[in-house]
Amino acid sequence: MRICFYAPFKPLGHPNPSGDLIIATGLYDFLVSRGHQVLIASKLRSRWIYLKPWRFPEIVTEHINTAKRIREFAPDLWLTYHCYYKSPDLLGPGLCKKFNIPYCIFQGIYSTKQRRRLKGKIGFYLNRHGLLQADKLFSNRKIDLKNLKRIIPVDRLSYIKPGIFPESFCFDKSARERMRKSWQIKDEPVILSAAMFRPDVKTQGITWMIKALAKLASDHIPFKLVIAGDGSERETLVKLAEKLLPNRVIFAGRIAREKMYQFYSGGDFFVFPGIRESLGMVFLEAQSCGLPIIAFDNGGIPEVVKQDKTAFLTPPFDDEAFCGAIKQLLQNTKQRNTMGQAAAEHIRVNHDLHQNYLSFEKVLMNYV
């Protein structure tokens, strides 16, 4: 297939890492690996662009330039990754109609509450227009699929399980030894966590977790917490950790994704609240490396773990339940190992994108 690929929320190659960028890149790489010719149709980032009138000429110019690319490339279809009220697809619907190209969307999101909010109202209707124009929509979250069914016929919708490419996230015994030596770990269990330290729910989650763990530390339960990540809130988090968990927290800094398997290999289980987390790639990656998960029972997290088998999900902000789950794994090596083995198997059976994207590809080819 000859495919025009467009990611309006965050174009491929964007410097700021995120789960959305990882999924978009993985989708693009999969299609290329399968022998399809994939053209990045545009790098126009449409996030809140409809509230920035000084950028309107840019939309017009990009529309013209993308039309030229379509004429030269002669695609079989157009595939947009991730559009919603903040970042509607302002190119695909019109251009596909003009050139009579099938218009497909992977991870389109529909939420009616935005039409009642002044800031998001325009974006809501622009995004709704694009969703209604689509010949086919794919979703990797069940809640998004449910919401799309409110306006899209079921035969135009498909669910694709979220996942990763597991071969990039395998337990490495030698890496475990190196990591634990560099962290100066003796015999105590190691709790891992990872997030970008942005001034949003990511930092809020790390902050809440540190405060919760301080209660376990006061009971003299041995553990070390190692956190991967960086960002503007690093100093605030370091000060909090020094105050509440002295000599127990190691900030490992930002780690390239291709080296994260080494980080995961050094730990005993993975903890991150994941406040309103849409999916959480870290939960998939950590499980793939054989780590049990402890997180909040919210957002898309329940879709990527198996409660009581590979993870303990607790009610959001219930510190008693959260600490209880952590304490249970800290004090039970056998259970950690059993859940870790189940976690690695769970990813390879249910969340291997090599398999999951084959069904996506098969459906996509029906529109050529």
HELIX and SHEET records of a PDB file:
HELIX    1   1 GLY A   19  SER A   33  1                                  15    
HELIX    2   2 ILE A   49  LEU A   51  5                                   3    
HELIX    3   3 PRO A   53  ARG A   55  5                                   3    
HELIX    4   4 PHE A   56  PHE A   73  1                                  18    
HELIX    5   5 GLY A   92  PHE A   99  1                                   8    
HELIX    6   6 THR A  112  ARG A  116  5                                   5    
HELIX    7   7 LEU A  118  GLN A  133  1                                  16    
HELIX    8   8 LYS A  142  LEU A  148  1                                   7    
HELIX    9   9 VAL A  154  ARG A  156  5                                   3    
HELIX   10  10 PRO A  166  SER A  168  5                                   3    
HELIX   11  11 LYS A  173  SER A  182  1                                  10    
HELIX   12  12 VAL A  201  ALA A  217  1                                  17    
HELIX   13  13 ARG A  234  LEU A  244  1                                  11    
HELIX   14  14 ARG A  257  LYS A  259  5                                   3    
HELIX   15  15 MET A  260  SER A  265  1                                   6    
HELIX   16  16 MET A  281  SER A  288  1                                   8    
HELIX   17  17 ILE A  301  GLU A  303  5                                   3    
HELIX   18  18 ASP A  319  LEU A  330  1                                  12    
HELIX   19  19 THR A  333  ASN A  350  1                                  18    
HELIX   20  20 LEU A  353  MET A  365  1                                  13    
SHEET    1   A 6 GLN A  37  SER A  42  0                                        
SHEET    2   A 6 ARG A   2  TYR A   6  1                                        
SHEET    3   A 6 LEU A  77  CYS A  83  1                                        
SHEET    4   A 6 TYR A 103  GLY A 108  1                                        
SHEET    5   A 6 LYS A 136  SER A 139  1                                        
SHEET    6   A 6 LEU A 157  TYR A 159  1                                        
SHEET    1   B 6 VAL A 249  GLY A 253  0                                        
SHEET    2   B 6 LYS A 224  ALA A 228  1                                        
SHEET    3   B 6 VAL A 190  ALA A 194  1                                        
SHEET    4   B 6 PHE A 269  VAL A 271  1                                        
SHEET    5   B 6 ILE A 293  PHE A 296  1                                        
SHEET    6   B 6 ALA A 311  THR A 314  1                                        
END                                                                             
